[in-house]
Structures are given as structure tokens and as C-alpha cells.
Amino acid sequence: MVKARFHIGQLIEHNLFGYRGVVVGVDSRFNHTDSWYESVAKSRPPKDKP
């Protein structure tokens, strides 16, 4: 089991890209397509560490 670093409702800011957000849910594993990952995930987070 993977323990989440953030909790629902927490305000966050990306360290490298500076975008801000609110945690609305936590997934235990990556479920999007590889094409989504390549086009959207600028920071290339590891897929096995949600």
C-alpha cells in the first residue's frame, strides 16, 4: 500500500512549475493513458508513485 503525501482539501503549489491547486482525490496507481501522460504531465512524475 502506498501512503499519500497530501490530503483531500490541501492547497498545493508545484515546486518546479509554480502551478497551484487543491487536492480533490488520491489514486493508488496511475490510470491514465500514456498519451495523456506525455502531453500533460510536464514534470514527468513517476507513474508508480501517485
trRosetta pair geometry for C-beta under 8 A, 3 or more apart (Angstrom, degrees):
i j d omega theta_ij theta_ji phi_ij phi_ji
1 28 7.5 -62 -146 -143 67 121
2 28 6.0 147 43 -154 108 73
2 29 7.9 131 14 -68 139 67
2 49 7.1 -177 -147 -130 141 53
2 50 6.6 112 107 38 151 93
4 7 7.0 122 107 -81 124 50
4 26 4.5 -35 -98 -146 147 151
4 50 7.4 -43 -107 100 84 95
6 10 4.9 -140 -171 61 96 145
6 12 6.2 -20 -124 -72 148 131
6 23 4.8 179 133 -73 124 155
6 26 7.3 177 76 -89 83 114
7 10 5.0 104 61 -32 68 118
7 23 6.5 137 94 82 28 147
8 23 5.5 -128 -115 113 35 100
8 24 6.7 44 -142 -153 88 19
8 25 6.6 26 -104 -85 107 33
8 26 7.0 -106 -59 -17 87 98
9 22 6.7 -20 -148 -174 27 103
9 23 6.5 -34 26 68 25 89
10 22 7.1 159 79 -154 38 60
10 23 4.7 21 50 18 86 122
11 20 7.0 -4 -176 -173 91 103
11 21 7.7 169 -153 92 53 35
11 22 5.8 -33 -99 -98 57 74
12 20 6.8 164 89 -154 51 57
12 21 5.4 -17 62 65 95 79
12 22 7.2 156 17 -99 83 22
12 23 6.2 76 -16 -42 123 91
13 18 6.6 -15 -179 -153 99 42
13 19 7.3 -179 -150 93 59 32
13 20 4.8 -23 -100 -99 79 78
13 21 7.9 153 -86 20 38 63
14 17 4.6 -6 107 55 137 86
14 18 6.0 -46 70 9 90 13
14 19 4.9 30 14 48 122 73
14 20 7.6 -128 5 -70 76 34
14 21 8.0 47 -33 8 91 105
14 43 6.9 -150 -162 -48 127 146
16 43 5.9 133 56 -111 135 114
17 42 6.0 81 -76 92 151 138
17 43 6.4 -115 -16 -61 122 107
23 26 7.1 16 -179 -62 117 86
26 50 6.8 120 -172 126 74 123
27 30 7.2 104 111 -86 134 27
27 31 6.2 -121 -165 0 148 110
27 50 5.0 -132 79 -150 81 157
28 50 6.5 180 -167 27 10 146
29 47 7.9 37 -174 156 73 79
29 48 7.2 -14 -135 -128 85 52
29 50 6.3 -134 -99 -36 15 126
30 37 7.5 33 -173 -84 133 127
30 47 3.9 -66 4 -165 159 86
30 48 7.1 -71 0 -66 112 35
30 50 6.3 -176 -58 -80 65 95
32 36 4.1 -92 165 76 123 141
32 37 6.0 147 95 -50 115 82
33 36 4.8 104 57 2 78 99
33 37 7.1 -139 99 -4 46 87
34 37 5.4 -53 -150 36 37 116
34 38 6.3 36 154 -19 69 106
35 38 5.8 -53 -145 38 32 110
35 39 6.2 16 161 -8 66 113
36 39 6.2 -70 -145 45 26 99
36 40 5.6 -17 175 15 68 122
36 41 7.7 68 130 -17 69 98
37 40 6.9 -71 -121 50 15 86
37 41 4.9 -21 -158 16 60 129
37 47 7.1 -22 -118 -86 149 110
38 41 7.5 -6 -51 42 11 92
41 44 5.9 108 126 -85 104 35
41 45 6.3 -105 -170 22 124 81
45 49 6.8 -118 165 79 98 93
46 49 4.4 48 77 25 111 105
